[in-house]
Amino acid sequence: MSARATLAAYGERINAQDFDLLLDLIAPDATFWFTSGSQEGIAAIRTAFETTWQVMGPDEHYWLTDIEWVAEGDRAACCIYQYNWSAKGDSGSGRGTTVLAQTSAGWRIVHEHLSRKP
């Protein structure tokens, strides 16, 4: 699976609200930065996702638009995008960055940074 395919799979699977479906896409030592704080490692990232899903409810939907690959190589890739969400009759968006690395297990997300728009 390529870096682009890994990001696409992440975008599809995240809406199932089952973190186990994301495990083969995220590096075990990944770091995720959200407006609510920073998470390092799978256990912390899992907790952040599952907490958000619990708060937002089962109808939350998340998707990416305006994806721009700013770097793509044999070992690493990085993209920027607008992330969007809707839940409980509300919606919003922000901006994001995802860094992927080619590992012995395939392409994995090693860093994600989501923030509000300025």
LOFIMAR-754881 format. One record per residue: residue number from 1; residue in three letters; x, y, z of N, C-alpha, C, O, CB in turn. Coordinates in Angstrom, 3 decimals. Each point is the difference from the previous one (the first is absolute). Glycine has a CB too. Layout:
<sites>
{site NUM,"ala",{X,Y,Z},{X,Y,Z},{X,Y,Z},{X,Y,Z},{X,Y,Z}}
...
</sites>
This chain:
<sites>
{site 1,"met",{0.859,-1.176,0.000},{-0.859,1.176,0.000},{0.902,1.234,0.000},{0.963,0.048,0.766},{-2.841,-1.282,0.470}}
{site 2,"ser",{1.597,2.217,-2.061},{0.772,1.232,-0.082},{-0.366,0.959,1.141},{-0.945,-0.248,0.748},{1.083,-0.034,-3.247}}
{site 3,"ala",{0.608,1.361,2.620},{-0.321,1.021,0.999},{-1.390,0.572,-0.267},{-0.785,0.186,0.930},{3.236,0.372,-0.671}}
{site 4,"arg",{-2.754,-0.284,-1.507},{-1.322,0.550,-0.355},{-1.115,-1.001,0.338},{-1.049,0.387,0.513},{2.114,0.977,-2.363}}
{site 5,"ala",{-0.836,-2.633,1.563},{-1.002,-1.025,0.306},{-0.168,-0.163,1.512},{-1.105,-0.257,0.479},{1.668,-0.926,-2.630}}
{site 6,"thr",{0.527,1.330,2.898},{-0.084,-0.080,1.459},{-0.859,1.124,0.546},{-0.852,-0.231,0.858},{3.109,-0.842,-0.775}}
{site 7,"leu",{-2.041,2.295,-0.574},{-0.819,1.130,0.452},{-1.462,-0.202,-0.398},{-0.900,0.294,0.787},{2.896,1.235,-0.976}}
{site 8,"ala",{-2.238,-2.021,-1.011},{-1.378,-0.250,-0.442},{-0.670,-1.051,0.886},{-1.162,0.160,0.374},{1.812,0.433,-2.737}}
{site 9,"ala",{0.061,-1.653,2.699},{-0.553,-1.039,0.880},{-0.303,0.577,1.383},{-1.028,-0.320,0.598},{2.315,-1.449,-1.860}}
{site 10,"tyr",{-0.409,2.604,1.757},{-0.200,0.672,1.290},{-1.294,0.827,-0.038},{-0.813,-0.058,0.923},{3.329,0.143,-0.542}}
{site 11,"gly",{-2.687,0.673,-1.450},{-1.200,0.824,-0.149},{-1.280,-0.811,-0.069},{-1.044,0.447,0.475},{2.439,1.208,-1.635}}
{site 12,"glu",{-1.327,-2.830,0.579},{-1.175,-0.863,-0.088},{-0.283,-0.711,1.327},{-1.143,-0.056,0.455},{1.614,-0.263,-2.893}}
{site 13,"arg",{0.567,-0.210,3.037},{-0.174,-0.823,1.203},{-0.348,0.802,1.246},{-0.657,-0.520,0.901},{2.255,-1.066,-1.889}}
{site 14,"ile",{-1.177,2.826,1.054},{-0.199,0.788,1.213},{-1.482,0.156,0.338},{-0.365,0.118,1.170},{2.491,1.097,-1.665}}
{site 15,"asn",{-2.965,-1.214,-0.516},{-1.432,0.198,0.234},{-0.714,-1.239,0.542},{-1.169,0.081,0.377},{1.226,1.583,-2.196}}
{site 16,"ala",{0.623,-2.794,1.863},{-0.573,-1.192,0.622},{0.061,0.091,1.526},{-0.631,-0.787,0.705},{1.307,-0.562,-2.715}}
{site 17,"gln",{0.094,2.324,2.511},{0.161,0.209,1.439},{0.459,-1.275,0.721},{-0.494,-0.335,1.077},{-1.277,2.100,-1.195}}
{site 18,"asp",{2.717,-2.454,-0.496},{0.597,-1.209,0.569},{1.514,0.152,-0.151},{0.544,-0.216,-1.083},{-2.594,-1.259,0.519}}
{site 19,"phe",{2.719,1.842,1.639},{1.433,0.298,-0.088},{0.810,-1.199,-0.487},{1.048,0.182,-0.621},{-1.337,1.468,2.464}}
{site 20,"asp",{-0.163,-2.844,-1.581},{0.724,-1.181,-0.464},{0.163,-0.012,-1.519},{0.960,-0.576,-0.511},{-1.843,-0.672,2.482}}
{site 21,"leu",{-0.035,1.872,-2.692},{0.089,0.071,-1.458},{1.112,0.938,-0.467},{0.403,-0.037,-1.163},{-2.845,-0.448,1.052}}
{site 22,"leu",{2.936,1.325,1.019},{1.041,0.967,-0.344},{1.408,-0.478,0.369},{0.990,0.609,-0.404},{-2.681,1.184,0.723}}
{site 23,"leu",{1.775,-2.873,0.442},{1.289,-0.440,0.539},{1.060,-0.278,-1.061},{1.181,0.258,0.231},{-2.441,-1.208,1.648}}
{site 24,"asp",{0.861,0.429,-3.032},{1.002,-0.302,-1.026},{0.333,1.209,-0.865},{0.716,-0.124,-0.994},{-1.536,-2.217,0.979}}
{site 25,"leu",{0.302,3.514,0.390},{0.272,1.227,-0.746},{0.824,1.004,0.805},{0.562,0.936,-0.567},{-2.688,-1.299,-0.668}}
{site 26,"ile",{2.198,0.173,2.542},{0.675,0.945,0.890},{1.215,-0.686,0.631},{-0.101,-1.124,0.492},{-2.091,2.334,-0.019}}
{site 27,"ala",{3.332,-0.531,-0.491},{1.212,-0.542,0.621},{-0.182,-0.086,1.512},{-0.622,0.879,0.596},{2.037,0.081,-2.454}}
{site 28,"pro",{-0.886,-2.000,2.482},{-0.156,-0.162,1.451},{0.528,1.182,0.813},{-0.507,0.278,1.087},{0.681,-2.712,-1.458}}
{site 29,"asp",{0.840,3.130,-0.145},{0.586,1.127,0.724},{-0.410,1.353,-0.588},{0.695,0.996,0.198},{1.227,-2.469,0.388}}
{site 30,"ala",{-3.039,1.512,-1.302},{-0.476,1.232,-0.628},{-0.314,1.073,1.045},{-0.249,-0.291,1.170},{-0.681,-1.066,-3.064}}
{site 31,"thr",{0.953,2.599,1.429},{-0.384,1.143,0.816},{-1.109,0.750,-0.732},{0.154,0.382,-1.160},{2.180,-0.196,2.181}}
{site 32,"phe",{-3.444,0.016,-0.334},{-1.124,0.747,-0.557},{-0.199,1.264,0.825},{-0.045,-0.056,1.229},{-1.057,-2.073,-2.074}}
{site 33,"trp",{0.982,3.272,0.167},{-0.270,1.271,0.661},{-1.393,0.459,-0.402},{-0.286,0.194,-1.182},{2.753,0.422,1.218}}
{site 34,"phe",{-3.320,-0.446,0.950},{-1.348,0.499,-0.212},{-0.168,1.290,0.796},{0.848,0.320,0.833},{-1.746,-2.671,-1.216}}
{site 35,"thr",{-0.164,3.087,0.145},{-0.239,1.218,0.776},{-0.207,-0.325,1.477},{0.200,0.858,0.859},{-1.211,0.222,-2.887}}
{site 36,"ser",{0.613,-2.306,2.323},{-0.233,-0.408,1.388},{1.269,-0.498,0.697},{-0.024,-0.260,1.203},{-2.302,-0.325,-1.856}}
{site 37,"gly",{3.431,0.448,-0.084},{1.237,-0.454,0.612},{0.810,-0.893,-0.916},{-0.380,-0.259,-1.142},{-0.727,0.427,3.329}}
{site 38,"ser",{2.228,-0.633,-1.667},{0.916,-0.849,-0.756},{-0.054,-1.419,0.538},{-0.067,-0.218,1.209},{1.561,2.184,-1.683}}
{site 39,"gln",{-1.465,-2.931,-0.444},{-0.020,-1.405,0.368},{1.205,-0.677,-0.621},{0.260,0.153,-1.194},{-2.783,-0.159,1.365}}
{site 40,"glu",{3.258,-0.741,0.634},{1.160,-0.731,-0.493},{-0.207,-1.483,0.239},{-0.248,-0.430,1.127},{1.755,2.402,-0.683}}
{site 41,"gly",{-1.406,-2.748,-1.510},{-0.156,-1.446,0.088},{-1.446,-0.428,-0.218},{-0.942,0.767,0.197},{2.875,-0.834,1.368}}
{site 42,"ile",{-2.068,-1.179,-1.976},{-1.313,-0.556,-0.356},{-1.010,0.078,1.141},{-1.157,0.345,-0.238},{2.320,-1.864,-1.336}}
{site 43,"ala",{-0.762,1.209,2.799},{-0.962,-0.001,1.112},{-0.598,1.392,0.205},{-1.211,0.129,0.180},{2.487,-2.001,0.917}}
{site 44,"ala",{-0.452,2.902,-1.123},{-0.493,1.368,0.193},{-0.850,0.450,-1.186},{-1.018,0.668,0.179},{3.043,-0.148,1.208}}
{site 45,"ile",{-1.608,-0.884,-2.587},{-0.767,0.365,-1.197},{-1.349,-0.703,0.022},{-1.021,0.614,-0.311},{3.150,-0.275,-1.004}}
{site 46,"arg",{-2.149,-1.607,1.675},{-1.257,-0.748,0.112},{-0.947,0.706,0.977},{-1.176,0.196,-0.306},{2.392,-2.362,-0.206}}
{site 47,"thr",{-0.710,2.542,1.670},{-0.831,0.660,1.012},{-0.592,1.289,-0.552},{-1.180,0.277,0.214},{2.592,-1.271,1.608}}
{site 48,"ala",{-0.614,1.781,-2.525},{-0.500,1.256,-0.570},{-1.111,-0.257,-1.012},{-1.032,0.670,0.026},{3.285,0.366,0.322}}
{site 49,"phe",{-2.047,-1.998,-1.234},{-1.020,-0.323,-1.001},{-1.283,-0.494,0.670},{-1.091,0.484,-0.302},{2.902,-1.052,-1.351}}
{site 50,"glu",{-1.675,-0.390,2.555},{-1.182,-0.595,0.622},{-0.758,1.007,0.859},{-1.227,-0.057,0.078},{2.386,-2.149,-0.091}}
{site 51,"thr",{-0.448,3.121,0.652},{-0.661,1.058,0.765},{-0.788,0.917,-0.930},{-1.145,0.353,0.283},{2.966,-0.456,1.453}}
{site 52,"thr",{-1.200,0.483,-2.844},{-0.688,0.860,-0.975},{-1.241,-0.691,-0.550},{-1.060,0.618,-0.097},{3.250,0.452,-0.508}}
{site 53,"trp",{-2.070,-2.340,0.244},{-1.149,-0.725,-0.542},{-1.123,-0.086,1.019},{-1.175,0.089,-0.359},{2.710,-1.406,-1.103}}
{site 54,"gln",{-1.185,1.146,2.720},{-1.024,-0.083,1.045},{-0.729,1.334,0.148},{-1.222,0.033,0.143},{2.583,-1.779,1.053}}
{site 55,"val",{-0.613,2.835,-1.230},{-0.587,1.330,0.144},{-0.837,0.364,-1.225},{-1.112,0.512,0.129},{3.048,0.172,1.316}}
{site 56,"met",{-1.395,-0.951,-2.626},{-0.667,0.407,-1.239},{-1.159,-0.914,-0.372},{-0.929,0.434,-0.681},{3.085,0.514,-0.080}}
{site 57,"gly",{-2.121,-2.178,1.185},{-1.085,-0.925,-0.285},{0.218,-0.791,-1.274},{0.916,0.280,-0.772},{-2.421,1.255,1.955}}
{site 58,"pro",{0.657,-2.523,-1.393},{0.181,-0.923,-1.122},{-0.265,0.615,-1.372},{0.363,-0.592,-1.017},{-0.994,-1.198,2.571}}
{site 59,"asp",{0.012,2.957,-1.600},{-0.294,0.620,-1.289},{1.113,0.919,-0.494},{-0.130,0.616,-1.057},{-2.263,-0.760,1.645}}
{site 60,"glu",{3.489,0.240,0.172},{1.089,0.868,-0.439},{0.569,-0.517,-1.318},{0.193,-1.202,-0.183},{0.347,1.802,2.580}}
{site 61,"his",{-0.279,0.319,-3.298},{0.617,-0.333,-1.279},{1.188,0.940,-0.197},{-0.103,1.200,0.254},{-2.114,-2.023,-1.245}}
{site 62,"tyr",{3.338,0.277,0.540},{1.249,0.730,-0.160},{0.506,-0.224,-1.419},{-0.054,-1.121,-0.507},{0.608,0.893,2.981}}
{site 63,"trp",{-0.063,1.283,-3.119},{0.560,-0.168,-1.331},{1.016,1.100,-0.294},{0.005,1.054,0.637},{-2.133,-2.153,-1.398}}
{site 64,"leu",{2.985,0.827,-0.219},{1.050,0.931,-0.402},{-0.308,0.574,-1.372},{-0.533,-0.690,-0.869},{2.214,-0.577,2.237}}
{site 65,"thr",{-1.341,2.535,-1.555},{-0.126,0.647,-1.305},{1.264,0.812,-0.259},{0.791,0.247,0.909},{-3.330,-0.151,-0.714}}
{site 66,"asp",{2.714,0.308,-1.429},{1.129,0.845,-0.410},{1.346,-0.598,0.418},{0.879,0.712,0.486},{-2.375,1.286,-0.307}}
{site 67,"ile",{1.646,-3.300,-0.370},{1.250,-0.668,0.358},{1.098,0.429,-0.975},{-0.161,-0.080,-1.218},{-1.111,-1.900,2.185}}
{site 68,"glu",{2.384,2.435,-0.402},{1.165,0.386,-0.795},{1.218,-0.749,0.534},{0.375,0.156,1.162},{-1.362,2.145,-1.653}}
{site 69,"trp",{1.592,-3.106,-0.356},{1.195,-0.753,0.393},{1.192,0.921,-0.174},{0.389,0.314,-1.124},{-1.413,-2.556,0.451}}
{site 70,"val",{1.599,2.672,1.776},{1.094,0.967,-0.042},{1.362,-0.685,-0.089},{0.992,0.641,-0.348},{-2.403,0.940,1.664}}
{site 71,"ala",{1.467,-2.864,-1.006},{1.233,-0.779,-0.138},{-0.376,-1.461,-0.183},{-0.852,-0.526,0.717},{2.166,2.174,0.709}}
{site 72,"glu",{-0.671,-2.303,-2.395},{-0.220,-1.426,-0.222},{1.309,-0.631,-0.434},{0.588,0.377,-1.014},{-3.009,0.011,0.387}}
{site 73,"gly",{2.859,-1.345,1.405},{1.227,-0.712,-0.335},{-0.164,-1.486,0.238},{-1.096,-0.481,0.288},{2.433,2.504,0.286}}
{site 74,"asp",{-0.243,-2.739,-0.697},{-0.032,-1.453,0.198},{-0.178,-0.380,1.463},{-0.521,-1.074,0.300},{1.972,0.827,-2.298}}
{site 75,"arg",{-1.023,1.120,2.918},{-0.017,-0.334,1.423},{-0.949,0.861,0.825},{-0.386,-0.390,1.102},{2.712,-0.349,-1.371}}
{site 76,"ala",{-2.710,1.913,-0.253},{-0.861,0.905,0.762},{-0.875,0.823,-0.933},{0.350,0.251,-1.153},{1.367,-0.148,2.976}}
{site 77,"ala",{-2.860,0.309,-1.295},{-0.923,0.839,-0.751},{-0.753,0.895,0.984},{-0.188,-0.359,1.162},{-0.050,-1.403,-2.991}}
{site 78,"cys",{-0.185,2.918,1.354},{-0.709,0.949,0.864},{-1.076,0.700,-0.818},{0.227,0.391,-1.145},{1.831,-0.052,2.591}}
{site 79,"cys",{-3.223,-0.188,-0.844},{-1.073,0.724,-0.672},{-0.657,0.975,0.970},{0.028,-0.179,1.217},{-0.415,-1.774,-2.760}}
{site 80,"ile",{-0.204,2.986,0.959},{-0.805,0.962,0.748},{-1.402,-0.044,-0.585},{-0.181,-0.378,-1.157},{2.193,1.878,1.675}}
{site 81,"tyr",{-3.007,-1.116,0.275},{-1.377,-0.130,-0.441},{-0.931,0.799,0.903},{0.406,0.548,1.025},{0.110,-2.816,-1.955}}
{site 82,"gln",{-1.762,2.314,0.519},{-1.070,0.485,0.866},{-0.719,-1.229,0.527},{-0.387,-0.879,-0.770},{0.118,3.082,-0.518}}
{site 83,"tyr",{0.090,-2.265,2.613},{-0.821,-1.078,0.549},{-1.377,0.563,0.312},{-0.146,1.176,0.334},{2.178,-2.365,0.631}}
{site 84,"asn",{-3.025,0.340,-1.077},{-1.390,0.394,0.185},{-0.685,-1.027,0.880},{0.360,-1.177,-0.017},{-0.407,2.346,-2.222}}
{site 85,"trp",{-0.933,-0.732,3.004},{-0.761,-0.921,0.825},{-1.437,0.489,0.123},{-0.290,1.192,-0.111},{2.372,-1.834,1.378}}
{site 86,"ser",{-2.951,-0.301,-1.039},{-1.396,0.319,0.308},{-0.488,-1.013,1.025},{0.344,-1.181,-0.049},{-0.757,2.177,-2.270}}
{site 87,"ala",{-0.397,-0.500,3.250},{-0.557,-0.858,1.047},{-1.069,0.773,0.749},{0.114,1.211,0.191},{2.063,-2.479,0.036}}
{site 88,"lys",{-3.206,0.568,0.191},{-1.046,0.586,0.831},{-0.540,1.311,-0.576},{-0.279,0.937,0.749},{1.349,-2.012,1.224}}
{site 89,"gly",{-1.217,1.145,-3.293},{-0.543,1.193,-0.634},{0.976,1.160,-0.058},{-0.389,1.107,-0.375},{-1.810,-1.837,1.149}}
{site 90,"asp",{3.442,0.511,-0.419},{1.020,1.036,-0.022},{1.098,-0.432,-0.966},{0.092,-1.176,-0.350},{-0.615,1.870,2.744}}
{site 91,"ser",{1.341,0.234,-2.818},{1.102,-0.345,-0.885},{1.125,1.005,0.184},{-0.180,1.062,0.596},{-1.408,-2.109,-2.253}}
{site 92,"gly",{2.738,0.692,1.137},{1.141,0.891,0.097},{1.128,-0.480,-0.882},{-0.094,-1.037,-0.656},{-0.565,1.631,2.975}}
{site 93,"ser",{1.724,0.178,-2.325},{1.167,-0.359,-0.788},{1.238,0.651,0.599},{-0.092,0.887,0.849},{-1.327,-1.118,-2.921}}
{site 94,"gly",{2.552,-0.217,1.623},{1.279,0.540,0.432},{1.048,-0.404,-1.008},{-0.316,-0.445,-1.103},{-0.355,0.359,3.534}}
{site 95,"arg",{1.910,0.245,-2.044},{1.063,-0.378,-0.920},{0.876,-1.074,0.631},{0.137,-0.072,1.221},{-0.167,2.372,-2.243}}
{site 96,"gly",{0.619,-3.133,0.171},{0.766,-1.117,0.511},{1.246,-0.274,-0.802},{0.139,0.408,-1.153},{-2.227,-1.349,1.991}}
{site 97,"thr",{2.992,0.232,-0.185},{1.230,-0.480,-0.610},{0.172,-1.455,0.421},{-0.161,-0.332,1.174},{1.229,2.663,-1.176}}
{site 98,"thr",{-0.745,-3.182,-0.938},{0.302,-1.394,0.314},{1.344,-0.357,-0.620},{0.262,0.278,-1.170},{-2.731,-0.875,1.273}}
{site 99,"val",{3.313,-0.025,0.713},{1.304,-0.477,-0.449},{-0.037,-1.524,0.048},{-0.400,-0.588,1.004},{1.609,2.691,-0.164}}
{site 100,"leu",{-0.791,-2.732,-1.925},{0.040,-1.455,-0.089},{1.424,-0.455,-0.259},{0.778,0.697,-0.650},{-3.146,-0.755,-0.200}}
{site 101,"ala",{2.703,-1.118,1.365},{1.325,-0.576,-0.218},{-0.141,-1.429,-0.491},{-0.906,-0.726,0.409},{1.892,2.204,1.375}}
{site 102,"gln",{-0.088,-1.867,-2.656},{0.056,-1.381,-0.469},{0.739,-0.807,1.065},{1.163,0.275,0.295},{-1.193,0.422,-2.771}}
{site 103,"thr",{-0.638,-1.686,3.047},{0.594,-0.845,1.026},{0.106,-1.422,-0.537},{-0.417,-0.279,-1.124},{-0.523,1.740,2.974}}
{site 104,"ser",{1.491,-2.344,-1.055},{0.092,-1.401,-0.420},{-1.390,-0.618,-0.148},{-0.157,-1.010,-0.686},{2.381,0.818,1.843}}
{site 105,"ala",{-3.226,0.788,-0.523},{-1.376,-0.484,-0.082},{-0.818,0.731,-1.070},{-1.182,-0.294,-0.182},{1.324,-0.290,2.601}}
{site 106,"gly",{0.471,1.522,-3.118},{-0.710,0.788,-1.016},{-0.096,1.459,0.421},{0.612,0.412,0.985},{-1.924,-2.443,-1.651}}
{site 107,"trp",{0.544,2.804,-0.081},{-0.176,1.419,0.304},{-0.826,0.155,1.273},{-1.038,-0.643,0.162},{1.185,1.225,-2.619}}
{site 108,"arg",{0.327,0.283,3.361},{-0.692,0.256,1.263},{-0.035,1.503,0.271},{0.932,0.725,-0.351},{-0.205,-2.979,1.253}}
{site 109,"ile",{-1.799,2.708,-0.282},{-0.083,1.391,0.442},{0.879,0.129,1.237},{-0.192,-0.719,0.981},{-2.178,1.025,-1.917}}
{site 110,"val",{3.332,0.610,0.888},{0.898,0.204,1.135},{-0.312,1.300,0.732},{0.410,0.190,1.145},{1.353,-1.487,-2.346}}
{site 111,"his",{-2.496,2.193,0.530},{-0.365,1.261,0.642},{-1.250,0.565,-0.669},{-0.153,-0.028,-1.221},{2.574,0.483,1.817}}
{site 112,"glu",{-3.297,0.052,0.246},{-1.173,0.741,-0.499},{-0.156,1.225,0.862},{0.127,-0.067,1.223},{-1.281,-2.035,-2.063}}
{site 113,"his",{0.877,3.227,0.201},{-0.204,1.257,0.702},{-1.273,0.632,-0.545},{-0.060,0.389,-1.166},{2.564,-0.064,1.547}}
{site 114,"leu",{-3.518,-0.225,0.469},{-1.254,0.640,-0.372},{-0.153,1.263,0.835},{0.291,0.000,1.197},{-1.354,-2.227,-1.829}}
{site 115,"ser",{0.611,3.293,0.005},{-0.219,1.247,0.735},{-1.145,0.777,-0.639},{-0.399,-0.245,-1.138},{2.836,0.329,1.807}}
{site 116,"arg",{-2.940,0.853,0.106},{-1.049,0.874,-0.515},{0.578,0.908,-1.063},{1.208,0.236,-0.035},{-2.426,-0.317,2.230}}
{site 117,"lys",{0.369,0.587,-3.052},{0.446,0.973,-0.982},{0.296,1.324,0.704},{-0.660,0.352,0.978},{-0.700,-1.487,-2.796}}
{site 118,"pro",{2.349,1.860,1.316},{0.313,1.297,0.650},{-1.116,1.013,-0.203},{0.099,1.131,0.476},{2.334,-1.569,-0.822}}
</sites>
